[in-house]
Amino acid sequence: AMTRLLHLMCDVVVELDQHLRISADAPRFAAFVTVQEECKRSMKGAAIQDFMPDEEDRRELEERLLRGSDDTSLQSGVPSIMHAVVRDSMGNHIRTEFFYVKFQYLGKTKYLVGICEQQVESSIAELGTFRKRVASRPQVLQQQGSPLLGMR
């Protein structure tokens, strides 16, 4: 049930082993962090931290998952969230939210992690800037017949 929920909510869902390595092929994660030509390679065995450029984010992830034994939400299987930056293969930094839950499978600790790209705040800010530019140059849009002219 948790897997289905994460797939509905998140851009990518990966299963991690006890060392925070991707434990199964993750083609959606590969597409999320790589350019098209490279996304056919398997992500199995890759450390999730290798895609996190910020040392503080890597440390926080490890702290929350690996050393989080005193965290009651991890002990009880209740999902938690953290914010982190992920780097794609072109060096772009992607602001994300990690939704994660710890579980046991065949006596081994595993983690289910849903990753959602955060873009609402920046998109809203960019749209505001774009509208200001449009307002200062309405003649260009009128010539091109743009429907954006009437947007508020």
C-alpha positions as YAML, in Angstrom:
chain: A
units: angstrom
residues:
- id: 1
  name: ALA
  ca: [0.00, 0.00, 0.00]
- id: 2
  name: MET
  ca: [2.84, 2.41, 0.84]
- id: 3
  name: THR
  ca: [4.52, 1.73, -2.51]
- id: 4
  name: ARG
  ca: [1.32, 2.55, -4.40]
- id: 5
  name: LEU
  ca: [0.83, 5.75, -2.44]
- id: 6
  name: LEU
  ca: [4.39, 6.90, -3.09]
- id: 7
  name: HIS
  ca: [4.04, 6.12, -6.81]
- id: 8
  name: LEU
  ca: [0.92, 8.29, -6.91]
- id: 9
  name: MET
  ca: [2.53, 11.19, -5.05]
- id: 10
  name: CYS
  ca: [6.13, 11.17, -6.22]
- id: 11
  name: ASP
  ca: [8.07, 11.48, -9.45]
- id: 12
  name: VAL
  ca: [10.31, 8.55, -8.53]
- id: 13
  name: VAL
  ca: [10.22, 5.70, -6.00]
- id: 14
  name: VAL
  ca: [13.32, 3.69, -5.12]
- id: 15
  name: GLU
  ca: [13.98, 0.88, -2.70]
- id: 16
  name: LEU
  ca: [17.21, 1.14, -0.73]
- id: 17
  name: ASP
  ca: [19.08, -1.56, 1.17]
- id: 18
  name: GLN
  ca: [20.57, -1.20, 4.65]
- id: 19
  name: HIS
  ca: [23.57, 0.67, 3.16]
- id: 20
  name: LEU
  ca: [21.34, 3.17, 1.29]
- id: 21
  name: ARG
  ca: [22.13, 1.57, -2.07]
- id: 22
  name: ILE
  ca: [19.41, 1.13, -4.68]
- id: 23
  name: SER
  ca: [18.36, -2.50, -4.33]
- id: 24
  name: ALA
  ca: [16.44, -2.98, -7.60]
- id: 25
  name: ASP
  ca: [16.49, -1.53, -11.08]
- id: 26
  name: ALA
  ca: [15.05, 1.96, -10.99]
- id: 27
  name: PRO
  ca: [14.44, 3.15, -14.57]
- id: 28
  name: ARG
  ca: [12.40, 6.17, -13.48]
- id: 29
  name: PHE
  ca: [15.18, 7.28, -11.15]
- id: 30
  name: ALA
  ca: [17.69, 6.77, -13.99]
- id: 31
  name: ALA
  ca: [15.57, 9.01, -16.22]
- id: 32
  name: PHE
  ca: [15.23, 11.56, -13.39]
- id: 33
  name: VAL
  ca: [18.99, 12.01, -12.93]
- id: 34
  name: THR
  ca: [20.46, 11.29, -16.36]
- id: 35
  name: VAL
  ca: [20.28, 12.51, -19.91]
- id: 36
  name: GLN
  ca: [18.35, 10.38, -22.38]
- id: 37
  name: GLU
  ca: [21.30, 8.39, -23.78]
- id: 38
  name: GLU
  ca: [22.41, 7.30, -20.32]
- id: 39
  name: CYS
  ca: [19.05, 6.40, -18.77]
- id: 40
  name: LYS
  ca: [19.22, 2.80, -20.01]
- id: 41
  name: ARG
  ca: [21.94, 1.90, -17.51]
- id: 42
  name: SER
  ca: [20.93, 0.14, -14.32]
- id: 43
  name: MET
  ca: [20.89, 2.07, -11.07]
- id: 44
  name: LYS
  ca: [20.98, -1.11, -8.97]
- id: 45
  name: GLY
  ca: [23.76, -0.89, -6.39]
- id: 46
  name: ALA
  ca: [24.24, 2.87, -6.75]
- id: 47
  name: ALA
  ca: [24.40, 4.82, -3.50]
- id: 48
  name: ILE
  ca: [21.60, 7.38, -3.36]
- id: 49
  name: GLN
  ca: [24.03, 9.82, -1.70]
- id: 50
  name: ASP
  ca: [26.14, 9.86, -4.90]
- id: 51
  name: PHE
  ca: [23.38, 11.94, -6.48]
- id: 52
  name: MET
  ca: [23.31, 14.48, -3.64]
- id: 53
  name: PRO
  ca: [25.87, 17.27, -4.15]
- id: 54
  name: ASP
  ca: [25.41, 18.85, -0.72]
- id: 55
  name: GLU
  ca: [27.39, 17.20, 2.08]
- id: 56
  name: GLU
  ca: [24.82, 18.40, 4.61]
- id: 57
  name: ASP
  ca: [21.99, 16.64, 2.71]
- id: 58
  name: ARG
  ca: [24.01, 13.40, 2.56]
- id: 59
  name: ARG
  ca: [24.76, 13.60, 6.26]
- id: 60
  name: GLU
  ca: [21.13, 14.32, 7.10]
- id: 61
  name: LEU
  ca: [19.90, 11.37, 5.02]
- id: 62
  name: GLU
  ca: [22.36, 9.02, 6.70]
- id: 63
  name: GLU
  ca: [21.50, 10.42, 10.12]
- id: 64
  name: ARG
  ca: [17.76, 10.01, 9.58]
- id: 65
  name: LEU
  ca: [17.90, 6.55, 8.03]
- id: 66
  name: LEU
  ca: [20.99, 4.75, 9.27]
- id: 67
  name: ARG
  ca: [21.41, 6.24, 12.71]
- id: 68
  name: GLY
  ca: [17.74, 7.02, 13.25]
- id: 69
  name: SER
  ca: [17.17, 4.19, 15.72]
- id: 70
  name: ASP
  ca: [15.90, 6.69, 18.29]
- id: 71
  name: ASP
  ca: [13.46, 8.12, 15.72]
- id: 72
  name: THR
  ca: [10.10, 6.60, 16.67]
- id: 73
  name: SER
  ca: [8.63, 7.23, 13.22]
- id: 74
  name: LEU
  ca: [11.31, 5.05, 11.62]
- id: 75
  name: GLN
  ca: [10.84, 2.32, 14.22]
- id: 76
  name: SER
  ca: [7.09, 2.16, 13.71]
- id: 77
  name: GLY
  ca: [7.14, 2.32, 9.91]
- id: 78
  name: VAL
  ca: [5.54, 5.76, 9.76]
- id: 79
  name: PRO
  ca: [6.73, 7.74, 6.73]
- id: 80
  name: SER
  ca: [8.85, 10.85, 7.21]
- id: 81
  name: ILE
  ca: [10.06, 13.62, 4.93]
- id: 82
  name: MET
  ca: [13.20, 15.62, 4.30]
- id: 83
  name: HIS
  ca: [14.27, 18.18, 1.72]
- id: 84
  name: ALA
  ca: [17.40, 17.61, -0.34]
- id: 85
  name: VAL
  ca: [19.10, 18.66, -3.54]
- id: 86
  name: VAL
  ca: [19.75, 16.00, -6.19]
- id: 87
  name: ARG
  ca: [22.24, 16.49, -9.03]
- id: 88
  name: ASP
  ca: [21.57, 15.15, -12.52]
- id: 89
  name: SER
  ca: [24.26, 13.98, -14.95]
- id: 90
  name: MET
  ca: [24.48, 17.44, -16.53]
- id: 91
  name: GLY
  ca: [25.28, 19.04, -13.16]
- id: 92
  name: ASN
  ca: [21.85, 20.61, -12.68]
- id: 93
  name: HIS
  ca: [20.70, 20.83, -9.08]
- id: 94
  name: ILE
  ca: [17.12, 19.70, -8.49]
- id: 95
  name: ARG
  ca: [15.35, 20.67, -5.27]
- id: 96
  name: THR
  ca: [13.44, 17.64, -4.00]
- id: 97
  name: GLU
  ca: [11.46, 16.19, -1.14]
- id: 98
  name: PHE
  ca: [12.28, 12.68, 0.04]
- id: 99
  name: PHE
  ca: [9.38, 10.74, 1.56]
- id: 100
  name: TYR
  ca: [10.80, 7.65, 3.25]
- id: 101
  name: VAL
  ca: [9.79, 4.70, 5.36]
- id: 102
  name: LYS
  ca: [11.81, 1.90, 6.94]
- id: 103
  name: PHE
  ca: [10.64, -1.71, 6.67]
- id: 104
  name: GLN
  ca: [11.89, -5.26, 7.16]
- id: 105
  name: TYR
  ca: [11.97, -7.79, 4.32]
- id: 106
  name: LEU
  ca: [13.30, -11.32, 4.82]
- id: 107
  name: GLY
  ca: [15.05, -10.19, 7.98]
- id: 108
  name: LYS
  ca: [16.83, -7.27, 6.29]
- id: 109
  name: THR
  ca: [16.28, -3.57, 6.79]
- id: 110
  name: LYS
  ca: [15.13, -1.71, 3.71]
- id: 111
  name: TYR
  ca: [13.90, 1.78, 2.96]
- id: 112
  name: LEU
  ca: [11.28, 2.90, 0.50]
- id: 113
  name: VAL
  ca: [11.98, 6.43, -0.75]
- id: 114
  name: GLY
  ca: [9.69, 8.57, -2.88]
- id: 115
  name: ILE
  ca: [11.34, 11.57, -4.50]
- id: 116
  name: CYS
  ca: [9.34, 14.61, -5.61]
- id: 117
  name: GLU
  ca: [10.80, 17.52, -7.53]
- id: 118
  name: GLN
  ca: [10.04, 20.87, -5.90]
- id: 119
  name: GLN
  ca: [9.24, 23.47, -8.49]
- id: 120
  name: VAL
  ca: [6.15, 25.31, -7.34]
- id: 121
  name: GLU
  ca: [7.89, 28.22, -5.61]
- id: 122
  name: SER
  ca: [10.37, 28.87, -8.41]
- id: 123
  name: SER
  ca: [7.72, 28.46, -11.11]
- id: 124
  name: ILE
  ca: [5.45, 30.98, -9.40]
- id: 125
  name: ALA
  ca: [8.33, 33.45, -9.02]
- id: 126
  name: GLU
  ca: [9.38, 32.97, -12.64]
- id: 127
  name: LEU
  ca: [5.79, 33.43, -13.81]
- id: 128
  name: GLY
  ca: [5.55, 36.71, -11.87]
- id: 129
  name: THR
  ca: [8.77, 37.95, -13.48]
- id: 130
  name: PHE
  ca: [7.55, 36.86, -16.92]
- id: 131
  name: ARG
  ca: [4.24, 38.70, -16.47]
- id: 132
  name: LYS
  ca: [6.08, 41.89, -15.46]
- id: 133
  name: ARG
  ca: [8.15, 41.69, -18.65]
- id: 134
  name: VAL
  ca: [5.00, 41.04, -20.70]
- id: 135
  name: ALA
  ca: [3.25, 44.05, -19.15]
- id: 136
  name: SER
  ca: [6.14, 46.28, -20.16]
- id: 137
  name: ARG
  ca: [6.01, 45.09, -23.79]
- id: 138
  name: PRO
  ca: [2.35, 44.45, -24.78]
- id: 139
  name: GLN
  ca: [2.92, 45.50, -28.40]
- id: 140
  name: VAL
  ca: [5.14, 42.45, -29.02]
- id: 141
  name: LEU
  ca: [2.47, 40.06, -27.78]
- id: 142
  name: GLN
  ca: [-0.29, 41.83, -29.71]
- id: 143
  name: GLN
  ca: [1.71, 41.41, -32.91]
- id: 144
  name: GLN
  ca: [2.19, 37.71, -32.17]
- id: 145
  name: GLY
  ca: [-1.41, 37.18, -31.04]
- id: 146
  name: SER
  ca: [-0.44, 35.76, -27.65]
- id: 147
  name: PRO
  ca: [-3.16, 34.57, -25.25]
- id: 148
  name: LEU
  ca: [-0.86, 35.54, -22.35]
- id: 149
  name: LEU
  ca: [-1.68, 39.21, -22.80]
- id: 150
  name: GLY
  ca: [-4.94, 38.86, -20.93]
- id: 151
  name: MET
  ca: [-3.54, 36.76, -18.06]
- id: 152
  name: ARG
  ca: [-3.43, 38.30, -14.59]
...
